Amino acid sequence: MMTANSETRLRPLAAGDVDRLTRLDAMTSGGGSRTSFFERRLKAEQVRAEGFFSCIAERGGNIVGFALGHLLDGEFGVKGRVAVLDAIAVDPGTQRQGVARALMDEFDRVARARGANEMRTQAQWNQPALVEFFAAAGFRLAPRVVLERPTEYVNF
């Protein structure tokens, strides 16, 4: 457990957090419930703690933010270990109060302690506030293009 400031307490993800993370995620992303994602992440962190990590920000016993990540070795065309920031959110009522900075600082600390010297993440292009946050946090556009298609595509 780490203290970000006198109000914010940082700690790892716990079993009782899934519902609160799901609500916070839906509130900040404007999307639907990703309960199964958070349940799988909790289980993955419990089973493979060396490869997955999390940081929950609390104020007054309430979750006000979170960051979830994992480590990859030799991915993204990079030799060595890369930390991947899978999800981050901060309650709108506590944004611009240092919570996201505290989450990123802890994420960096854990990633470095586990041998990563680079971090990757992704954002949807139609979420400009998230893209701006990532830019302010030191992320830059990667020199690669991400491609996708449905798995049922067979016309090639």
Biotite code that builds the C-alpha atoms (Angstrom):
import biotite.structure as struc

atoms = struc.array([
    struc.Atom([0.000, 0.000, 0.000], chain_id="A", res_id=1, res_name="MET", atom_name="CA", element="C"),
    struc.Atom([1.248, 3.446, -0.895], chain_id="A", res_id=2, res_name="MET", atom_name="CA", element="C"),
    struc.Atom([-0.150, 6.846, -0.004], chain_id="A", res_id=3, res_name="THR", atom_name="CA", element="C"),
    struc.Atom([-0.424, 9.287, -2.910], chain_id="A", res_id=4, res_name="ALA", atom_name="CA", element="C"),
    struc.Atom([-1.222, 12.262, -0.683], chain_id="A", res_id=5, res_name="ASN", atom_name="CA", element="C"),
    struc.Atom([-2.995, 12.851, 2.604], chain_id="A", res_id=6, res_name="SER", atom_name="CA", element="C"),
    struc.Atom([-6.369, 12.049, 1.021], chain_id="A", res_id=7, res_name="GLU", atom_name="CA", element="C"),
    struc.Atom([-5.598, 9.314, -1.497], chain_id="A", res_id=8, res_name="THR", atom_name="CA", element="C"),
    struc.Atom([-4.589, 5.761, -0.594], chain_id="A", res_id=9, res_name="ARG", atom_name="CA", element="C"),
    struc.Atom([-3.217, 3.400, -3.268], chain_id="A", res_id=10, res_name="LEU", atom_name="CA", element="C"),
    struc.Atom([-3.527, -0.374, -3.028], chain_id="A", res_id=11, res_name="ARG", atom_name="CA", element="C"),
    struc.Atom([-3.812, -3.465, -5.254], chain_id="A", res_id=12, res_name="PRO", atom_name="CA", element="C"),
    struc.Atom([-7.092, -4.788, -6.651], chain_id="A", res_id=13, res_name="LEU", atom_name="CA", element="C"),
    struc.Atom([-9.122, -6.887, -4.189], chain_id="A", res_id=14, res_name="ALA", atom_name="CA", element="C"),
    struc.Atom([-11.992, -9.341, -4.649], chain_id="A", res_id=15, res_name="ALA", atom_name="CA", element="C"),
    struc.Atom([-14.619, -6.898, -3.391], chain_id="A", res_id=16, res_name="GLY", atom_name="CA", element="C"),
    struc.Atom([-13.661, -4.220, -5.931], chain_id="A", res_id=17, res_name="ASP", atom_name="CA", element="C"),
    struc.Atom([-15.153, -5.661, -9.129], chain_id="A", res_id=18, res_name="VAL", atom_name="CA", element="C"),
    struc.Atom([-18.606, -4.069, -8.847], chain_id="A", res_id=19, res_name="ASP", atom_name="CA", element="C"),
    struc.Atom([-17.189, -0.645, -7.972], chain_id="A", res_id=20, res_name="ARG", atom_name="CA", element="C"),
    struc.Atom([-14.621, -0.803, -10.788], chain_id="A", res_id=21, res_name="LEU", atom_name="CA", element="C"),
    struc.Atom([-17.326, -1.823, -13.236], chain_id="A", res_id=22, res_name="THR", atom_name="CA", element="C"),
    struc.Atom([-19.476, 1.166, -12.258], chain_id="A", res_id=23, res_name="ARG", atom_name="CA", element="C"),
    struc.Atom([-16.564, 3.613, -12.393], chain_id="A", res_id=24, res_name="LEU", atom_name="CA", element="C"),
    struc.Atom([-15.434, 2.241, -15.748], chain_id="A", res_id=25, res_name="ASP", atom_name="CA", element="C"),
    struc.Atom([-18.942, 2.557, -17.248], chain_id="A", res_id=26, res_name="ALA", atom_name="CA", element="C"),
    struc.Atom([-19.291, 6.084, -15.848], chain_id="A", res_id=27, res_name="MET", atom_name="CA", element="C"),
    struc.Atom([-16.002, 7.299, -17.326], chain_id="A", res_id=28, res_name="THR", atom_name="CA", element="C"),
    struc.Atom([-15.983, 5.423, -20.629], chain_id="A", res_id=29, res_name="SER", atom_name="CA", element="C"),
    struc.Atom([-19.638, 5.880, -21.502], chain_id="A", res_id=30, res_name="GLY", atom_name="CA", element="C"),
    struc.Atom([-19.735, 2.199, -22.379], chain_id="A", res_id=31, res_name="GLY", atom_name="CA", element="C"),
    struc.Atom([-21.562, -0.767, -21.008], chain_id="A", res_id=32, res_name="GLY", atom_name="CA", element="C"),
    struc.Atom([-20.639, -3.023, -18.155], chain_id="A", res_id=33, res_name="SER", atom_name="CA", element="C"),
    struc.Atom([-17.321, -4.865, -18.387], chain_id="A", res_id=34, res_name="ARG", atom_name="CA", element="C"),
    struc.Atom([-17.857, -6.961, -15.273], chain_id="A", res_id=35, res_name="THR", atom_name="CA", element="C"),
    struc.Atom([-16.416, -10.095, -16.893], chain_id="A", res_id=36, res_name="SER", atom_name="CA", element="C"),
    struc.Atom([-13.266, -8.177, -17.893], chain_id="A", res_id=37, res_name="PHE", atom_name="CA", element="C"),
    struc.Atom([-12.670, -7.058, -14.301], chain_id="A", res_id=38, res_name="PHE", atom_name="CA", element="C"),
    struc.Atom([-13.456, -10.529, -12.937], chain_id="A", res_id=39, res_name="GLU", atom_name="CA", element="C"),
    struc.Atom([-10.945, -12.095, -15.363], chain_id="A", res_id=40, res_name="ARG", atom_name="CA", element="C"),
    struc.Atom([-8.331, -9.480, -14.455], chain_id="A", res_id=41, res_name="ARG", atom_name="CA", element="C"),
    struc.Atom([-8.748, -10.145, -10.740], chain_id="A", res_id=42, res_name="LEU", atom_name="CA", element="C"),
    struc.Atom([-8.364, -13.887, -11.323], chain_id="A", res_id=43, res_name="LYS", atom_name="CA", element="C"),
    struc.Atom([-5.338, -13.386, -13.595], chain_id="A", res_id=44, res_name="ALA", atom_name="CA", element="C"),
    struc.Atom([-3.663, -11.211, -10.983], chain_id="A", res_id=45, res_name="GLU", atom_name="CA", element="C"),
    struc.Atom([-4.342, -13.805, -8.294], chain_id="A", res_id=46, res_name="GLN", atom_name="CA", element="C"),
    struc.Atom([-3.003, -16.683, -10.420], chain_id="A", res_id=47, res_name="VAL", atom_name="CA", element="C"),
    struc.Atom([-0.094, -14.883, -12.131], chain_id="A", res_id=48, res_name="ARG", atom_name="CA", element="C"),
    struc.Atom([0.803, -12.016, -9.822], chain_id="A", res_id=49, res_name="ALA", atom_name="CA", element="C"),
    struc.Atom([4.192, -11.643, -11.505], chain_id="A", res_id=50, res_name="GLU", atom_name="CA", element="C"),
    struc.Atom([2.603, -10.842, -14.871], chain_id="A", res_id=51, res_name="GLY", atom_name="CA", element="C"),
    struc.Atom([-0.373, -8.692, -13.878], chain_id="A", res_id=52, res_name="PHE", atom_name="CA", element="C"),
    struc.Atom([-0.651, -5.708, -11.591], chain_id="A", res_id=53, res_name="PHE", atom_name="CA", element="C"),
    struc.Atom([-3.160, -3.125, -10.478], chain_id="A", res_id=54, res_name="SER", atom_name="CA", element="C"),
    struc.Atom([-3.504, 0.030, -8.494], chain_id="A", res_id=55, res_name="CYS", atom_name="CA", element="C"),
    struc.Atom([-6.705, 1.187, -6.844], chain_id="A", res_id=56, res_name="ILE", atom_name="CA", element="C"),
    struc.Atom([-7.017, 4.782, -5.589], chain_id="A", res_id=57, res_name="ALA", atom_name="CA", element="C"),
    struc.Atom([-9.291, 5.333, -2.599], chain_id="A", res_id=58, res_name="GLU", atom_name="CA", element="C"),
    struc.Atom([-10.472, 8.424, -0.789], chain_id="A", res_id=59, res_name="ARG", atom_name="CA", element="C"),
    struc.Atom([-12.529, 8.063, 2.345], chain_id="A", res_id=60, res_name="GLY", atom_name="CA", element="C"),
    struc.Atom([-13.029, 4.359, 1.629], chain_id="A", res_id=61, res_name="GLY", atom_name="CA", element="C"),
    struc.Atom([-14.417, 5.032, -1.867], chain_id="A", res_id=62, res_name="ASN", atom_name="CA", element="C"),
    struc.Atom([-12.680, 3.932, -5.045], chain_id="A", res_id=63, res_name="ILE", atom_name="CA", element="C"),
    struc.Atom([-11.924, 7.081, -7.045], chain_id="A", res_id=64, res_name="VAL", atom_name="CA", element="C"),
    struc.Atom([-9.616, 5.591, -9.656], chain_id="A", res_id=65, res_name="GLY", atom_name="CA", element="C"),
    struc.Atom([-7.795, 2.555, -10.913], chain_id="A", res_id=66, res_name="PHE", atom_name="CA", element="C"),
    struc.Atom([-5.063, 1.417, -13.285], chain_id="A", res_id=67, res_name="ALA", atom_name="CA", element="C"),
    struc.Atom([-4.680, -2.168, -14.485], chain_id="A", res_id=68, res_name="LEU", atom_name="CA", element="C"),
    struc.Atom([-1.763, -3.556, -16.435], chain_id="A", res_id=69, res_name="GLY", atom_name="CA", element="C"),
    struc.Atom([0.265, -6.551, -17.415], chain_id="A", res_id=70, res_name="HIS", atom_name="CA", element="C"),
    struc.Atom([3.769, -7.377, -18.621], chain_id="A", res_id=71, res_name="LEU", atom_name="CA", element="C"),
    struc.Atom([4.795, -8.808, -21.968], chain_id="A", res_id=72, res_name="LEU", atom_name="CA", element="C"),
    struc.Atom([8.193, -10.136, -22.984], chain_id="A", res_id=73, res_name="ASP", atom_name="CA", element="C"),
    struc.Atom([9.365, -9.559, -26.547], chain_id="A", res_id=74, res_name="GLY", atom_name="CA", element="C"),
    struc.Atom([6.066, -8.157, -27.806], chain_id="A", res_id=75, res_name="GLU", atom_name="CA", element="C"),
    struc.Atom([5.456, -5.076, -29.953], chain_id="A", res_id=76, res_name="PHE", atom_name="CA", element="C"),
    struc.Atom([8.716, -5.778, -31.776], chain_id="A", res_id=77, res_name="GLY", atom_name="CA", element="C"),
    struc.Atom([10.664, -4.756, -28.672], chain_id="A", res_id=78, res_name="VAL", atom_name="CA", element="C"),
    struc.Atom([13.365, -6.867, -27.083], chain_id="A", res_id=79, res_name="LYS", atom_name="CA", element="C"),
    struc.Atom([12.781, -7.121, -23.376], chain_id="A", res_id=80, res_name="GLY", atom_name="CA", element="C"),
    struc.Atom([9.862, -6.517, -21.091], chain_id="A", res_id=81, res_name="ARG", atom_name="CA", element="C"),
    struc.Atom([7.080, -4.031, -21.832], chain_id="A", res_id=82, res_name="VAL", atom_name="CA", element="C"),
    struc.Atom([4.401, -2.862, -19.400], chain_id="A", res_id=83, res_name="ALA", atom_name="CA", element="C"),
    struc.Atom([0.940, -2.560, -20.932], chain_id="A", res_id=84, res_name="VAL", atom_name="CA", element="C"),
    struc.Atom([-1.587, -0.216, -19.372], chain_id="A", res_id=85, res_name="LEU", atom_name="CA", element="C"),
    struc.Atom([-4.867, -2.031, -20.028], chain_id="A", res_id=86, res_name="ASP", atom_name="CA", element="C"),
    struc.Atom([-7.331, 0.270, -18.285], chain_id="A", res_id=87, res_name="ALA", atom_name="CA", element="C"),
    struc.Atom([-7.312, 3.496, -16.311], chain_id="A", res_id=88, res_name="ILE", atom_name="CA", element="C"),
    struc.Atom([-10.146, 5.596, -14.933], chain_id="A", res_id=89, res_name="ALA", atom_name="CA", element="C"),
    struc.Atom([-10.677, 8.374, -12.421], chain_id="A", res_id=90, res_name="VAL", atom_name="CA", element="C"),
    struc.Atom([-14.019, 9.377, -10.955], chain_id="A", res_id=91, res_name="ASP", atom_name="CA", element="C"),
    struc.Atom([-15.150, 12.614, -12.651], chain_id="A", res_id=92, res_name="PRO", atom_name="CA", element="C"),
    struc.Atom([-15.598, 14.230, -9.233], chain_id="A", res_id=93, res_name="GLY", atom_name="CA", element="C"),
    struc.Atom([-11.901, 13.772, -8.425], chain_id="A", res_id=94, res_name="THR", atom_name="CA", element="C"),
    struc.Atom([-10.363, 14.456, -11.818], chain_id="A", res_id=95, res_name="GLN", atom_name="CA", element="C"),
    struc.Atom([-7.648, 17.125, -11.968], chain_id="A", res_id=96, res_name="ARG", atom_name="CA", element="C"),
    struc.Atom([-6.756, 16.460, -8.321], chain_id="A", res_id=97, res_name="GLN", atom_name="CA", element="C"),
    struc.Atom([-3.646, 14.321, -8.856], chain_id="A", res_id=98, res_name="GLY", atom_name="CA", element="C"),
    struc.Atom([-5.328, 10.899, -8.693], chain_id="A", res_id=99, res_name="VAL", atom_name="CA", element="C"),
    struc.Atom([-4.368, 9.896, -12.247], chain_id="A", res_id=100, res_name="ALA", atom_name="CA", element="C"),
    struc.Atom([-0.816, 11.149, -11.715], chain_id="A", res_id=101, res_name="ARG", atom_name="CA", element="C"),
    struc.Atom([-0.552, 9.053, -8.532], chain_id="A", res_id=102, res_name="ALA", atom_name="CA", element="C"),
    struc.Atom([-1.877, 5.998, -10.408], chain_id="A", res_id=103, res_name="LEU", atom_name="CA", element="C"),
    struc.Atom([0.623, 6.491, -13.244], chain_id="A", res_id=104, res_name="MET", atom_name="CA", element="C"),
    struc.Atom([3.510, 7.056, -10.825], chain_id="A", res_id=105, res_name="ASP", atom_name="CA", element="C"),
    struc.Atom([2.692, 3.792, -9.036], chain_id="A", res_id=106, res_name="GLU", atom_name="CA", element="C"),
    struc.Atom([2.220, 1.982, -12.352], chain_id="A", res_id=107, res_name="PHE", atom_name="CA", element="C"),
    struc.Atom([5.676, 3.204, -13.462], chain_id="A", res_id=108, res_name="ASP", atom_name="CA", element="C"),
    struc.Atom([7.238, 2.167, -10.157], chain_id="A", res_id=109, res_name="ARG", atom_name="CA", element="C"),
    struc.Atom([5.825, -1.359, -10.330], chain_id="A", res_id=110, res_name="VAL", atom_name="CA", element="C"),
    struc.Atom([6.678, -1.745, -14.027], chain_id="A", res_id=111, res_name="ALA", atom_name="CA", element="C"),
    struc.Atom([10.306, -0.700, -13.450], chain_id="A", res_id=112, res_name="ARG", atom_name="CA", element="C"),
    struc.Atom([10.580, -2.988, -10.405], chain_id="A", res_id=113, res_name="ALA", atom_name="CA", element="C"),
    struc.Atom([9.456, -5.876, -12.612], chain_id="A", res_id=114, res_name="ARG", atom_name="CA", element="C"),
    struc.Atom([11.999, -5.150, -15.333], chain_id="A", res_id=115, res_name="GLY", atom_name="CA", element="C"),
    struc.Atom([10.015, -3.095, -17.844], chain_id="A", res_id=116, res_name="ALA", atom_name="CA", element="C"),
    struc.Atom([11.611, 0.004, -19.297], chain_id="A", res_id=117, res_name="ASN", atom_name="CA", element="C"),
    struc.Atom([8.801, 0.918, -21.663], chain_id="A", res_id=118, res_name="GLU", atom_name="CA", element="C"),
    struc.Atom([5.037, 1.253, -21.387], chain_id="A", res_id=119, res_name="MET", atom_name="CA", element="C"),
    struc.Atom([2.392, 0.833, -24.070], chain_id="A", res_id=120, res_name="ARG", atom_name="CA", element="C"),
    struc.Atom([-1.321, 1.522, -24.132], chain_id="A", res_id=121, res_name="THR", atom_name="CA", element="C"),
    struc.Atom([-4.032, 2.353, -26.603], chain_id="A", res_id=122, res_name="GLN", atom_name="CA", element="C"),
    struc.Atom([-7.010, 4.666, -26.809], chain_id="A", res_id=123, res_name="ALA", atom_name="CA", element="C"),
    struc.Atom([-9.952, 5.078, -29.104], chain_id="A", res_id=124, res_name="GLN", atom_name="CA", element="C"),
    struc.Atom([-9.504, 8.056, -31.386], chain_id="A", res_id=125, res_name="TRP", atom_name="CA", element="C"),
    struc.Atom([-12.935, 9.411, -30.389], chain_id="A", res_id=126, res_name="ASN", atom_name="CA", element="C"),
    struc.Atom([-11.908, 9.795, -26.732], chain_id="A", res_id=127, res_name="GLN", atom_name="CA", element="C"),
    struc.Atom([-9.921, 13.044, -26.984], chain_id="A", res_id=128, res_name="PRO", atom_name="CA", element="C"),
    struc.Atom([-9.760, 13.598, -23.217], chain_id="A", res_id=129, res_name="ALA", atom_name="CA", element="C"),
    struc.Atom([-8.084, 10.208, -22.755], chain_id="A", res_id=130, res_name="LEU", atom_name="CA", element="C"),
    struc.Atom([-5.687, 10.855, -25.635], chain_id="A", res_id=131, res_name="VAL", atom_name="CA", element="C"),
    struc.Atom([-4.825, 14.251, -24.120], chain_id="A", res_id=132, res_name="GLU", atom_name="CA", element="C"),
    struc.Atom([-4.236, 12.624, -20.727], chain_id="A", res_id=133, res_name="PHE", atom_name="CA", element="C"),
    struc.Atom([-1.906, 10.057, -22.279], chain_id="A", res_id=134, res_name="PHE", atom_name="CA", element="C"),
    struc.Atom([-0.005, 12.817, -24.099], chain_id="A", res_id=135, res_name="ALA", atom_name="CA", element="C"),
    struc.Atom([0.371, 14.756, -20.825], chain_id="A", res_id=136, res_name="ALA", atom_name="CA", element="C"),
    struc.Atom([1.592, 11.536, -19.153], chain_id="A", res_id=137, res_name="ALA", atom_name="CA", element="C"),
    struc.Atom([4.425, 11.258, -21.707], chain_id="A", res_id=138, res_name="GLY", atom_name="CA", element="C"),
    struc.Atom([2.947, 8.803, -24.204], chain_id="A", res_id=139, res_name="PHE", atom_name="CA", element="C"),
    struc.Atom([3.701, 9.405, -27.876], chain_id="A", res_id=140, res_name="ARG", atom_name="CA", element="C"),
    struc.Atom([2.198, 7.976, -31.016], chain_id="A", res_id=141, res_name="LEU", atom_name="CA", element="C"),
    struc.Atom([3.847, 4.616, -31.713], chain_id="A", res_id=142, res_name="ALA", atom_name="CA", element="C"),
    struc.Atom([5.327, 3.934, -35.152], chain_id="A", res_id=143, res_name="PRO", atom_name="CA", element="C"),
    struc.Atom([2.866, 1.162, -35.940], chain_id="A", res_id=144, res_name="ARG", atom_name="CA", element="C"),
    struc.Atom([-0.621, 0.768, -37.286], chain_id="A", res_id=145, res_name="VAL", atom_name="CA", element="C"),
    struc.Atom([-3.114, -1.402, -35.439], chain_id="A", res_id=146, res_name="VAL", atom_name="CA", element="C"),
    struc.Atom([-5.331, -3.381, -37.792], chain_id="A", res_id=147, res_name="LEU", atom_name="CA", element="C"),
    struc.Atom([-8.462, -5.346, -37.023], chain_id="A", res_id=148, res_name="GLU", atom_name="CA", element="C"),
    struc.Atom([-11.139, -7.378, -38.764], chain_id="A", res_id=149, res_name="ARG", atom_name="CA", element="C"),
    struc.Atom([-13.929, -9.759, -37.788], chain_id="A", res_id=150, res_name="PRO", atom_name="CA", element="C"),
    struc.Atom([-12.820, -13.368, -37.331], chain_id="A", res_id=151, res_name="THR", atom_name="CA", element="C"),
    struc.Atom([-15.539, -14.596, -39.697], chain_id="A", res_id=152, res_name="GLU", atom_name="CA", element="C"),
    struc.Atom([-13.964, -12.714, -42.630], chain_id="A", res_id=153, res_name="TYR", atom_name="CA", element="C"),
    struc.Atom([-13.142, -15.256, -45.356], chain_id="A", res_id=154, res_name="VAL", atom_name="CA", element="C"),
    struc.Atom([-13.043, -13.264, -48.624], chain_id="A", res_id=155, res_name="ASN", atom_name="CA", element="C"),
    struc.Atom([-9.375, -12.987, -49.328], chain_id="A", res_id=156, res_name="PHE", atom_name="CA", element="C"),
])
